[in-house]
């Protein structure tokens, strides 16, 4: 479910930083998920439902069906 079917954007991992004052004290692992929406789009001449990230929706990489 956490994958865009247009650009294949998927989860990414990194560090969650804990700051105490101005000194970095601790790093723990975290996971970031893309904002995936299940929308009805026009693909290959017909209307289908796809899991699309909001970046692709805003940049008009897909055409929404009415």
C-alpha positions as CSV (number, residue, x, y, z in Angstrom):
1,X,0.0,0.0,0.0
2,X,2.9,2.4,0.6
3,X,4.0,2.6,-3.0
4,X,3.0,5.1,-5.8
5,X,2.0,3.2,-8.9
6,X,3.1,6.2,-11.1
7,X,6.6,7.0,-9.8
8,X,7.3,4.0,-7.6
9,X,8.0,6.2,-4.6
10,X,8.1,4.0,-1.5
11,X,9.1,4.3,2.2
12,X,12.5,5.8,3.1
13,X,14.5,5.5,6.3
14,X,16.6,7.9,8.2
15,X,17.5,9.1,11.6
16,X,15.3,10.8,14.2
17,X,17.5,13.4,16.0
18,X,17.1,14.3,19.6
19,X,18.5,17.7,20.5
20,X,19.0,18.9,24.1
21,X,19.7,22.6,24.0
22,X,22.3,22.9,21.1
23,X,23.9,19.5,21.7
24,X,22.9,16.4,19.7
25,X,22.3,13.6,22.2
26,X,20.7,10.6,20.5
27,X,19.9,9.2,17.1
28,X,17.2,6.6,16.5
29,X,16.0,5.0,13.3
30,X,12.7,6.2,11.8
31,X,10.7,5.5,8.6
32,X,9.0,8.1,6.4
33,X,6.0,7.1,4.2
34,X,4.9,9.0,1.1
35,X,1.4,10.5,1.1
36,X,-0.5,7.9,-0.9
37,X,-4.0,8.5,-2.1
38,X,-6.3,6.0,-3.8
39,X,-7.9,8.0,-6.6
40,X,-9.8,7.2,-9.8
41,X,-7.7,8.1,-12.8
42,X,-7.9,7.7,-16.6
43,X,-5.3,5.2,-17.7
44,X,-5.1,3.6,-21.1
45,X,-8.4,5.2,-22.1
46,X,-10.5,3.9,-19.2
47,X,-11.1,4.8,-15.6
48,X,-9.2,2.8,-13.0
49,X,-8.3,3.2,-9.3
50,X,-4.6,3.7,-8.6
51,X,-2.5,4.4,-5.5
52,X,-0.9,7.7,-6.4
53,X,1.3,10.0,-4.2
54,X,0.3,13.6,-3.8
55,X,3.4,14.8,-5.6
56,X,2.2,13.1,-8.8
57,X,-1.3,14.5,-8.4
58,X,0.0,18.1,-8.0
59,X,2.4,17.8,-10.9
60,X,-0.4,16.5,-13.2
61,X,1.4,13.2,-14.0
62,X,-2.0,11.5,-13.9
63,X,-5.4,12.7,-15.1
64,X,-8.2,12.4,-12.6
65,X,-11.5,10.8,-13.8
66,X,-14.7,12.8,-13.1
